[in-house]
Amino acid sequence: MPAASYGNLSLVIPAYREEKGIGQAIIEAEEALSLLNLSDYEILIIDDGSLDSTFEAASQIASLYSHTKIIRHEKNQGYGAALRTGFEAARFEFVAFTDADSQFYLEDLSNLLEAIKTSDIAAGYRFDRQDPKLRIFLSKGYNFLVHSLLGTGVRDCDCALKIFRKSALNKILPDAKNFFVNTEMFHKAACNDLVIKEVPVRHRLRYAGSSKVGWMEVPKTLKTLIPYCFSNHFFNSPESTPSFKEWKKSERLAYFSGVLILLLFSALLFASSLRAPLLEPQEARYAEVPREMLLQNEWVVPLLHGKPYLDKPPLTYWAVMGLYQIFGIHDWAARLLPCFAGIASVFVLVFWGINAKAHWEGLIAGFILCLTNRFIYLERMLAPDTLLCLWVTLGLCLGFLACNQKKLNLFYWLGFGICMGLGILTKGPVAIILLALPIALWTFVDQRTFKPGIKSWLVPIFTALVISLPWQIAIALREPDFFQHFYIGQNFLRYVAPYDHEEPFWFFLPQLLFGMMPWIFLLPGLISSLFQPKTSKQYLGSFAGFGLLTGLVILIFFSMGLSKRPIYLLPVLPMLAIALGCQVRAVLRSNAEGLFWKTLLAPVSNGAFNFLGVLLLAGFGVSFAGMFRGIFKPGTGFILGFIFLTALCFWVMLKAGKPERKLSFLITAGVLFLTLYVGIREILPAYNHIFSLRGHLRAHLKAEKQMPSLVVCYPHLWDSAPFYLPDAEVVSFSRNEKPLLMKFLNERPNTLLLIKSGKDRKELVQELPDHLEFYAGVQPGTVTVGWVRKKSAEDLLGNLVP
């Protein structure tokens, strides 16, 4: 009894510059297919624009066979394009392909035809590969890479002997033009839940010619792989929230209620910091510089202690000067600037989400940013970095909206350039890197975006120069050393060869871990979801991808710099808040029973997990009870309590099933707000006492009931002194000038002295003349404030009596 027929088969053979071997490939294909018990077959030779005699050689041999057809590309389009041409031209229910180098025994198609009976794709894998060792090594590395990133699920992705069902092939037709075609098709097969069976096939050396796959194909393939992974696997869900008009009334009410609550939260958290004193050394300096500029009516050259201060651009100073003119010279007036910048940065995320068609993701991101303890602490500080965070966040928002479509939006693109110029006037050329680098990388890795060329980039660059260059020219005309001091010293050398704040590469990681608790615990679940098949992954699109990519880019940039300060972390936080906000939204929409971390806790019994919650609650209670009873210092007790509380909040989210997820998120947000608010109102003043001078100065002035006419600073000038005591003469002495300081104090007793606590204070008190004493009536912080006075007659007599 004859064996059942395998049906009809189309065999596609792409060829490029194969004049020496194409004839043999056709002959072998005709002979092999004629023996395969097929009802009918066809052989499609796709000449991909070869400039040699491939087409002529193929046509000559094909004229001898009725089953062979030649299709020619006028220009070379690439391996993937040639395959797609053949696939679309194939007529039969099964479609196979192989290469024109005759490295496979086509008799092995019989095994693939058996496998295709119970699958959608029968994929061969080379079990005794005859290629050079280097190429085998590269191939194995590539297979491991694409299997890890895309879940292709096959051991030999690029084996050029495969059979597809025509119905399945139509779902996975490749878009790639190069050798990435196999990877793309297997990924699409996984996304469509197609059944793949692997079959071992024999392999041999090329019949003739040379391989078209060389070292140059590695960067080309990676250039295709990375954008494909980003756009089609990691962040492939389109943001498609309908417009507000299409929302139900209850949805609109819930959303706008959330916006109002977010405004209330952010206003209370940032406005509570207005009463805080200026911290030394940074905040006092950035309040004193605009004070001196305003008094001197100087709008070009920043001044500090009457001298040019060229470390930072003027936009922060100009803004504070404007606030001084409106409200008077007060520390709270200066603090209005970071208060506004913080609230505005939060609501940029809301605006971003609305315009990116990710309304809820943007709102949740705003809540996460507002309730991130590190953001609240750093963004409330008076420093150029707080205003820079606003320009970077707004600029990235506008750059995203400008390029998040196939056509460039010039309005948003111009706004992107304006933010770049304002960033330069705030912190310097670092703003260009923080804005241009993320946008350039994102438009490269996301295939759905507009790709700005040189002409397009000239628009924001020219706009930024128009905004920032006039001041730079004006100050350079008055201060010839400006460019060298500012660009070379304060920007380039400080990044590569710092003279202060040198820290290791990982400096920001602990701050990020503890500073974004408990939200940072969502990050492992987000990363895990990226590597799941498309059919099971959560709803993450380009909004989440941009946030995660940009946050990592900025974090790596600052980590690579040798000079690091904690406040540099600020522009990272809004971007990570976007990614985590999208993850929260995905979890709320997901049908899964728990978050990623809950799968890790699966081995833990329910009773043990409940006991863990009890321990966390007890730890929170003990921390705050110990703080109020004096067992812990206020700062220590609050930090311990906050750690226990954030862990408890995350425990609640893990414990919640799908119906309770929204409630658990709301509870977590509410508890975090109350904790942060209490910390700002009650705990932060104790911290401010250590690093500020306002309280110390006011206490002494209240005790003396007079304003000092002379203030001495040692071992350097504290900027809080001229700010809080504007009518006093302020002088300073360095450690090398200690003999002059002693002479000065001896000649001018009854002097208010500001001295660094610790060793400097101890040594100076010991070296004072016998007839002088140092009196500090207030508990010292990092700086001790006290009076240098003549001792009374009783004290002098007591020193003489043995």
N, C-alpha and C positions, 0 to 999 in steps of 0.2 A: 504494500500500500504506500503510495508516494506521500512524502511529508507535506504538511500543510504549508501553503505559501506565506511568506512574511509580509505580503502586501506590496505596496508601491513605495519606492524610495527615490528621493532626490539627493544627489551628492554634490555639494558646493566645494569648489577648489579655488581659493583666491591665489593669484599669482602676480608677482612683481619682480621684474628682471630675472626671469627663470628660463631664458631661451635654451639653455643647455639641458634642462631637466624636465621641461613641461611635457615634452613628447612621451618620455618614459612614464610620467605621472598619469597621463591619459590612458596609455596602453595598460598599465597595471589596474587602473580603475575599471576599465572595460572588462578586462579578464576576470577580476574579482567579483564584480557585480553580476556578471553573466552566470556565475556559479552559485549564487546565493539563494536560489529558489524564490526569486521575486516575481510578482505578477508583471511588474513593469518598473523601469527605472529610467532616470535621466542624470546626466553629468553636466554640471554648469561650471564652466571655467570663467572666472572673473579676472580679466586682465586690468590691473589697477594703474592704467596710464604708464605702462613700461616704455622706456625710451629705447630699449634694445629690440631684438627680434622675437620677443615672447609671443606677441599676437600672431605673427606670421607662422612661427613654429607650431603654435597651438592649432591654428586654422588648418594647417597642412595635415596634421595627424587627425584632427576632428573630422575632416572630410571623408575619412575612411570608416567612420562609425556613425550610425544613425541616432545613437542615444546621446551624443555629445554636442553641446551648444556653447558657443563663445559669446561672452558679453564683455564689452570694453568700456572703460572709463577714459574719457579724453584726456583728463589730467589725474595725476596721482592724488587720491583722496585718503588713503590710509587703509590699514588692514581691517579695521572695524567697519569702515564704509563699504569695502569690497564684500565682506561677509553679509552685511545687511542687504546689499543689492542682490546677492545670490539667494538669501532667505526669502526676500519678497518675490523673486522670480520663480521660486520652487512651486511645483504644481501638485506634489503628491502628499499623502497623509503622514509620511515619515521624511524628515529632512536631516541629512548627515553632513558633516563637513570634515575636511582634512586639508593639510597644506600641500603645496606643489613640490616639496623637497623630497617626497617619497621616503620619509623616515618611518612610516608605519606599514605594517602588513595588513592590507585591506581585507584579507580573509578573516581577520578578527572582527569584522563587522557582523559576522554571524552571531557571535556572543553578545554583542550589543543589541542586535535585533531580538534575541531571546529576552534580554533584560527589559527592553522597551515595552514588552507585552504587559508588564505589570507596573509600569512607571511612566512618568512624563518625560524624563530625560535619562538617557543611558550615557554615562560619562566614562571614558577610558582613563586609566592611569598607567604610566610607564613603570613596569616593575623591574626592568633591567635597562635602565636608560643609558644610551650610548653617547651622550654629549660630553664635552670637556668638564673637568671637575669644578672649575670656577663657575660655569654656567649652571651646573647642578646645584652648587651651593647657593647661588643667587636665587634660583627657582624655589628651593626649599624655604629660604628666608622669606621670599615674597608670599608663598602659600601660607606660611605661618602668620604673616602680617595680615593678609586679607581675611583669613579665617578668624583671627582675633578681633579685627575691627568690624567686619561685615557679616560674620557668621555664614560664610559661603558653604561650609559643611562638606567640602570635597578635599581630597588629599593632593590632587594634581590639577589645579585650576586651569592651567594653560595647555593641557594635553590636547593636541589637535586631532582628536578622533572622538566624535560625539554624535549621538542621534537624538533628535527631538520629535515629539509629536507636533504636527503642524498647528494644532489648536493651542498647545502650550507655548510654542515658539512665538505665536502672534502676541502673547502677553509680555514677552521679555525681549522684544527686538531691541538691539543695542543702539544707543545714541553716540557712544564713543567712536572716534575715528581711528584710534591707534590700537596698540596691543592690549589695552585695558578692557577690550570687548568681552573677554571670557569672564573676568571678574564681575563686570556689570550684569551680565546675563545670569550668573549664578546667584548674585544678590537679589535680583528681581525674582528669580525662581523661589528663593527662600521667602521673600515677602509675599508671594502668591501661593505659598504652601504647596508648591509642586513637588512631586515625588521624584527623587533622584536615586538612581542605582549606579554604583561604580563597578567597573569591570576591568580586570588587568589586561593590558595589551602589550604586544611586543614592540620593540623599538630598535632602530638601526641607524647607521651613519647616513648623511645626505648622499643622494645619488650624484648630484653635481651642483656646482655653484657654491655660494657662501651664505651663511645665515644673515638675515636682515635684522636680527636682534643682537645688539651690542651694548656696550657700556652707555652709549648715549640714550638708549631707550629707558634706562633706569630713572634719570631725572624727569624724562618726559612722562613716564608712567606714574611717578609720584606726584607730578604736577596735576595729573588727572585724578589720581586716587584720593588725594586730600580734599579737593573741593567736592568730589562725589560723595565721600563719607560724610562730610559736613552737611551737604544739602539734601542728600537722598537717604541718609540713614540716621545720623545723630539728631538732626533738627529738621525733620521732614514734614512736620505738621504745619499746614498753613494757618496763620491767624485769620480767623473768619468770623469774629464776633459781629453780629448784625448791628446796624446803626441804632441809636437810641429810640428812633421813631418806631422801630419794629419790636422793641422790648415790651414785655408786659408791664402793667402799672406797678405791680409788686416788685419787679426787678429794678425798675427805675428808682423806686422809693428806697430799696435796699442799697443801691449803688450810691445815690446822692447822700443818703444817711451816712454811709461809710466815708465819703469825702468830708462831710462836716465833722465827723468824729476824728478823722485824721488831722484836720485843721486844728481842732481843739487840743489833741494830744501834742502836736508839734509846737503849737503856740505856748502851751503850758510848760513843756520841757525846755524850750529855748528861752522864753521870757523869764523863767525862774533864775536864769544865770545872770540877768542884768544887774542884780545887786551884788554879785561877786566882785571882790577886789581884783586888781591887775596882778597877775603872777609874774614873778621875776624868773628869768631875765627877759623873755620874749615879749609878753603882753605889754609890760611897762614901756618897752622900747617903741613898740608900734603905736602906743598912745602918745608918747612924748614927742616923737618925730613930727606928726601932724600938728601938735600944739605949738612947737617952735616955728614950723612953717607958717602957721596961721598968724602968729604974733609978728613975724617978720614979713608977712604978705608975700611969701615966696612960694611960687607954684611950679617951679621947674626943678630946682635942686633940693632934694631932701636934706634936712638939717637935724643933727643930733649933737647936743651940747655946743651949739653954735658953729659946728663944722659940717662940711658936706658929708653926707652918709649915702654912699653909692652902692650899697649891697643889694638893694631891692628897687624895682620900678615904683612909680608913684601912685598907681590907681587906688591902692588901699589907703594911702595917705590922703589923697584927694577926697575919697568918700568920707573918711573920718573928719576931715576939715569941714566938709559940708554939714555933717551932723553937729560939730561944735558950733558952727554959725547959727544953726537952728535951735539947739537945746542948751548951748553953753558948754564950757569945757568941764566935762564930768566923765568918770570912768564908765558909768552906765550909758552915756551917750555914745562912747566909742564902741561899746558892746552891742549896740543896735545893729552894727554892720554884720558881725557873724550870726546874730539872731536872724536877720533877714536872709542871709545866705543859706543858713541851715533849712529854714522853712521853704525857701524857694527851691532848693535842691530836692527836697522831698516831693514837692508838687510838680517838678519837672518830670518825675517818673510817672505821675498820674497823666499829665499831658501827653507824654510819650506813648503810654499804653493806649490812650484814646485814638491817637493818630496812627498807631501801628495796628489798629483793629484787635488789640489785646487789652480791652478795658479793665477786666477784673485782674489780669496779671499785673498791669501797671499800678492799680490801687493796692493790691497786696504787697507789691514791691515797695510802695510808699510806706506802708505800715511797718514792713520789716526794717527799712532804713531808719524810720523814726524811732523804732524800738530796739535799735542796735546800740548797746551801751558805749562802744568805742566811737561811733559816729557822734552821739550826743556829747560825749566828753571832748572830743577833738574839735568838732565843728563849732562849739560854743566859744572857742578861744579866739582872741583878737590876734590874727596873723594873716599874711597874704594867702596862705594855703587854704583858708576857709573860703575866701572869695574865688580862688583858683578852682576849688572843687565845684563851685556853681558853674563857672564858665566851661569847665571840662565836661560836666554832666550835660549841660544845655547844648554845647557844641556837638557832642557825640550823638545826642538826640536828633539834632537837626541834620547832621551828616548821615545818620541812619535813614531818616525819612527822605532825604534827598536821593539816596542811592537804592532804596528798598523797592525798586521797580526797574523795568527795562529802560525807562527814559529818565534822564536826570531832571530833578525838580530844582530849577534855578533859584527859586525863592528860599527854600531851605538851604541850598548850597551857599548862597550869599550869607545867610544867617550863620552858617558854619564858619565862614571866614571872619565874620564880625566877632564871634566868640574867640576865635584864634587870636585876633588882634587884641581883644580885651584881656585874654590870658597872658599875652606877652607883656602888656602894661601892668599886669598883676604880679607875675613871678619870673618873667623872662622867656627865653627861647624854649624852655622845657615844655611850654604850652603847645608848641608846634608838634613835638614828639608825642605828647599825650593825646593829641587830637588826630594828627595825620596818620601815625603808625597804626592805630587800631582800625581806622576806616580803610586804609590800604590793604591790610591783611584780611579784613572781613570781606571786602569786595573781591579779593582773590579766592577765598575758600568757599564763598557762597555763590553758587552758579545762578541764583535767581536775581542777582543784583545788577545794577548798572556798573560798568567798569570804567571809571574815569581815567582818561588819558592825560597827557601832558597839558593839552589845552584846557581841559576841564579843571585840572589842579591849579592852573594859573589864576582862576577866579578867586578862590579863598586866599591864596598866597598874596595876591595883589591887594585884596581887601584888608588883610591883616597888616600889610606894610603901610597902607594908607592911614590906618588907625594908629599904629605904634611908632612909625618912623619919625614923624614930626617932633615928638618929645625927645627921641634919641638924638636927633640932630641938634636940637636946642641945648640939651645938657652937654653934649660933646663940645659945642662951641664955647661953653663956659668952664667946663672941666675936661681938659684935654686927655686926662688919664682914664676917662670913663670907660671906653670900650675895652681897654686892657684889664681894668679892675673888674668890671662887671661880667663881660663875656668869658675872658680867659680865667680870671681868678675865682669869681663866684659861681660860675656855671661849669666850665670844662674841667679845670683843675680840681674843683671840689668834688666832682663826680669820679675822676680817675685817680687823683692823688690828694685825698682830703687832709686838711690840717686840724679838723675836729670831727666829732661824732662818727668815728670810724667803727663800723660794726660788721659782724659776719653776715654771710649771704642769707642765712635763715632768720635774720633778726625779726622780720615782720610776721613770721608764721605763728609764734605763740600769741602775739597780739591779735592776729586774725582769729585764731582758735577760741581764745577766751573773750575777745571783743565782740564776736558775733553769736555768742551763745544765746538761746539754744538753736538759732536758725542754721548755724553752720553744720548741725547734725543732719540736715536735709541734703547736704552736698554729696555724701556717699550714695544715697538713693538716686540722686540726679545722674551721677556719673555711671552708676550701674545700669540705669534705664537706657543710656546711650548705646549700649552694646547688646540690647535685646533685639530680636527680630521685629520688623516693622509692624507685624500683625499684633504683637503683644506689648509694644512699648507705649509709653505715656505720651501725652499731648505736648510736645515741645517743638517749637518752631524757630524761625529766624530771630525773634525777639530774645528768646532764652539763649540761643547760640551766640548772638552778639554780646549779650551781657557776660556770659561765661568767658568767651574769648577775650574780650576787652579787659575784664578784670584780671585775667591771668597775664596778659601782655603788660599792663601797667605794673602789676606786682613784680613780674620778672625784671622789668626795666629798673625799678627802684631797688630791687634786691641786688642787681648787678653793680649798682653804684656803691662806691666804698664809703661815702658819707651818707649816713642814714639817721633820720629823726622820726619819731613815732607819727608825727603829723603828716608825713609824706604818704601815709596809708590812705588818707581821706578819699582821693579819687577812685580807689579800688572798691570802696564799700557800696556806692550806688550801683555799680555794675554787677557785683555779686548779689546785691539785693534783687536786681531784675531777674537773674538766673534762678535764685531761690524762690522768688515770687511766682515764677512760672512753674516751678516744681510743686509748690503748695497748691496752686490751681490744678495742676495735673493730678495730684493726689486726691483732691476734693472731687474731681470728675471720674477718677478711676474706679473700676469695679473690683479691684484687688482688695483683699481683706485687711491688708496692713501695709506699712511702709517697708522700704528695703531693710531697715534695721530689724524689723520684726521677724524677718526670715532668719536672721542671725540668732535671734532669741528663741527660735522654735524649740531647741533642745531643753530650754529652761522650763521647769514645771510652772504651772499657773500660780501655785502657792508661793514658790520662790520669787516669782515676778511681783506678786502682790506684796510680799515681805520687803522687797527692794523699795517699793513705793513708800512703805511705812518708814523705812530707814531714812529715805530722802526727806520726808516730811519732818521726822525727828531732828535730822541734822539742821534743817532750816530753822526750826524753833530754837534749838540750842544755840545756834550762832547769834541770833538776834537777842535772845535772853541774856547770853553772856556779854554781849556788847552793852546792853542797857544796865547790867549789874556791875559793869566795870571789870569783868574777867578778861575780856578782849579789848584791845584798842578799837576805837570806832571804825577805822579803815579796815582793820583785819576782820572784825565781825561782819561788816557789810559785805566784803569780798566773799567770805565763806558763805554767808547767807545767800548771796546772789548766785554762787555756783550751785548750791543745793537747790535753790528755787528753779533755776533754768533746767537743771537735770529733772526736777519734779515735773515741770511743764512738758518736757519732752516725753517723760514717762506717761503722762496723760494722753499725749497724741498717739503714742504707741499702743496704749490700752484701748483707744477708741476704735470702734468699727466704722464702717462707711456712714451709717446714719448720724453718728456723733462727731464726725470729723470737723464739720463747720463749727460746731459748738466748742470743741476742744481748741480750735484755732482762736476763736473769740476769747475764750477763757485765758489762754496763754497770752494773747495780746493785752488783755486787761490787767492781768497780774504783773506783766512786765512793765506796763506804764506806771502802775502804782509804785512798784519797786524803784524804778528810775526816778520818779518824781520825789519820793521820800529821800532817796539818796542825794538828789540835787539840793533839796531844801534843808536836810538835816545833817547829812554826813559830809558833803562837800565843803562846808565852811571850815571843818577841822583840817581838811587838806589845804584849803586856802590859807589858813593861819600859818602853815609851815613855809609856803612859797610866796607869800605876799607881805607887803610892808604897811598896807593901809591901816590895819588894826593896831599894829605896834605904834605907828606914828600918832594915831588918834588918841591912844591911851596915854602917851607921854604928854601930848598937848593938853589933854583934859586935866592931867595931874598938875602940870605947871601953870595952866591957865594963861599961857602966852605963846605966841608964835616965835620959834627960834629965828634969829637973824643969821645964824651960821650953822651949816650942816657939813660934817666931814664924813667921807666914805673911805673905807679901807677893806680889802686891797684894790678895789676898783670902784668906779662910780655906779651906784644903783639908780636906774632910770626912774624908779618910783619917787625918789627924793625930790627932783625938780618938778615932777608932775603933781604930787600931793602937797608940796611946799613951794609954790611958785614964787613967793616973795622972799624966800631965804637965799642966801649965797651958798652954793654947793661947791665944795672942793673935794678932790680925791687924791689919794696917795697910793702908790703901788708898794709891793713888798720891798723893792729896792730903795724906796724912799722912806723907810721906817724912821731913820734918824731925823729926817725933816719933819715927819709927823710928830715925833716926840717933842721937838722944839716948838712946833706949831701949837700943840695942846698946852704946853707949859706957858706959852705967852698968851694964850686965849682960853682960860678956864671957862667953865659953864658952857661947854660946846656939846651939841647933839651929835653923837657918833653912831654911824651905821657900819658894823663890822661883821665879817663872815664868821658864823658860829664854828666852834670847834678849836682847832689848833691855833688859828690866827687870833681869836679872841683870848685864849688862855695865855699865849705868849705876850700879847700886848698888855694885858692886865698886870702880868708879873713885871714887866719892864717900865711901868709908869713910875714917875718920881714919887717919893714918899709923901709929898704934900698933895698928891692928886689921887682921886679914886674914880672908879667906873661903876655907875649905878644903872642897872637894867631891871626895871620893875615889872616887866611883862615876860611871860614865858617865851623864850626865843624860838624862832624857826630856823631856817637855813641862814638867816641874817639876824643878828642881835642888835637891837636899838637901845641905846642908853645915853646917859649924860656923863661927861667927864667934868668933875668938879674939884674944887679945893676941899680938902678935908677940914672938918671943924676943929676948933682948939682942943676939944675933949679927945677927938681921935688922934690928933698929933701928940698930945700928952700921954695918951695910952700907949702909943708906940715907943715912947721914951722910957716908960716904967718897965723894969724887967719882970 
